Amino acid sequence: MRLATLALLAAPAAAAKSYLSWMADSWILNNREDEGAYWYGRATIYEGYEAAYELYGNETLLSWYHAQIDDIVNEDGSIVDFNETYYSLDDYRIGNNFLYWYERTGEEKFRLAADRIRAMLDRHPRTETGGFWHRQPVYPNQMWLDGIFMADVFYAKWTKLFDAKNRTAWDDIVLQWDKIEAVTRDPGGTGLLVHGFDESKTAIWADPVTGASPLVWNRAVGWYFVSLIEVLDIYPKHLPGYKRLLGYYKRLAGALKEAQDPKTDGWYLVLSKEYIGAEGNYFESSAAAMFTYGWLAGLRRGYLDERKFSRPAAKAYRHLIDDFVTKHRNGTLTWEGTVQVGSLNSNATFEYYTSIPVVPNDTRGVGPFLLAAYEWELRQKHK
């Protein structure tokens, strides 16, 4: 492992000046070798490595990534330490990485592993109106913004690869976004979305009429924003759901522009209007990276107006570098300012969200930063 990671620093000169490559290398060098797989966090950072390889072609980085995935997938497609009777949307995100390696190598074990996760979606519990529960049995009848990112992009990607003519599947996929949009719009008028909802309206935090949770937690919105960019690359453009998804993306992109702090160019942890600037609220890094990535990716795809979004996106990217990247004497970087977790297995109050520790080098912050850096560096390359 040590020789492999040291070799990462021998990347091409062009990549050595890249925050994308620099942070990707640094996370491996600084990461504890005994950490083990953490499904959606690792899945998120691996997506960043896919982007780094696409832009700079660092074969050592790609070999390291391949080894991580190869080690957790057996020849029969079974996944090491993966419980196929534990129905949690968080765990499905890794399916995207299996599909990446199946497409890249043609190794059948990666398709079989993805098929196992896809089969879990068929068994996954749903609300009465067809939405996937976030987790059984802990979050019955609950849909979270997080879950859309964790499971439904994979659902769409698998369908595109192996069942593309299945209109019922495509309708089911867009239904998950439709349900989130129908219930979680922030009643404070920000245009953002609250963390989730309980269709049964029995959770301690659930609005008695809508079932919605009370506050806008920034990382949940970030997961959701990224999910929209990703699903728009996959969803068939000729189906009516595509237009709705694009509308959801554009509306949220505009709301995030209004929510961007004019002094720091970042976003508060809790974005509900009544808590902007409140004591204990702070500018958090993982969501800022997701919002920056979502804007830059949307600009490249032509979804957003350059005149309106290019400057805010540039300021947001500079905020990431200036406020959350620490350079060390050993030549590595640390990613700072990521809130450790946020859950609706709580009272979902402001005090709850702001009480969670902030940690360095968290995969849920580093991964989105790599994606933002990819879009930024690709943009500079094509100028």
C-alpha positions, 0 to 999 in steps of 0.5 A: 500500500505504501509504495502504491500511495507514494507513487501517486505523487509521481503524477504528470506535471499538469496533474501535480498543479491540480487540486483534483489530483492533489486532494485525491492523492492526499486522501489516500496518503492520509487515510487510515489503512484499517478504516474499511469500507463505508458504503456511501461515503466510499462510493462518493469519494470513488466517484471523485477518483473516476473524475480525476482519472478521466481528466488526468489519466493517472493509472496509479490512482485508477489501480488503487481504486480498482483494488478497493472495489475488487477486494469487496466483490467476490467472483459470484457477485456477493459483496463482502460484509454486505447484508442483503436483508438490511434495507437501507438506501444508503448502502445502495450507492456503491452499486454505481461503482460496481457498474463503473467497473463492469463497463470498464472491464467487462468483469461479470462479477461487478455486474452480478454485484450490481444485480444483487443491489438492484434485486434489493430495490424490488424487495425494498419497503415502500410507502403506500404511494410508492416511495422507497422507505429510507431504511427498514425498520428504523425509518418507516414511511420516511423519504429523505433527500439523501435517499434519492442520491443513494439509491435512485441514481443507481436505479436509473443507471442500472435500468439504462444499461440493462432494461432501457425499454422498461417504461414502468421502471422509468416512471417508477424512478422519476416518481421518487423525485416527484414525491420529494418535490411534492412534499418537501418544499420549504414553507419558508419560501426559500425555494429549497427543500427540507430534509425529508418527510414521513408519509404516515405523519407519526415521526416526532418532527413530522408536520401534522398536515404534510408530514414534512420535517421542519428544517433545511439541512444543507447536505441533504439539499446537496445530495439531492442537487447532485442526484438531479445532475446525475439522473439528467445524464441518464433519464431518457429525454423523450419521456415526460419525466425528463422535463420535470427533472430538468425543472426541479434542477433549475428551480433548485439551482436558482434557490441556491443562488439566493441562499449563497452568503454574499460575504463568504460565498458559502452556505450555512449548515441550516438554510431555513430563513429564521436561522441564517446568521443565528448563533451556532450556525456555520458555513459547512463544506460538504454541501458547499462542494455539492452546490458548487459542483452542481452549478458547474456541471449544469453550466457545462451541460447548458442547463444554466445561464452563464451570465447568471451563474458563472460568477457565483459558481467561481466565487463558490469554488474559490470559497472551497479552496480558501476556507476548507483546504489546508496545505501541509508541510509533507505536501498533502492537503486536508479537507476541513469543515464537514459535518459528520452526519445529519439524521431524521432519527432525531428531533430534527431541531436546529440544536440537533443539527448544529450539535453534530461534530465537524470533522476533517477528511470526511469522504462525504466532503472530499468526494464532492470537492473532487467533483467540483474540482473536476468541473472547475479544472475541465472548465479552465482547460476549455477556456 
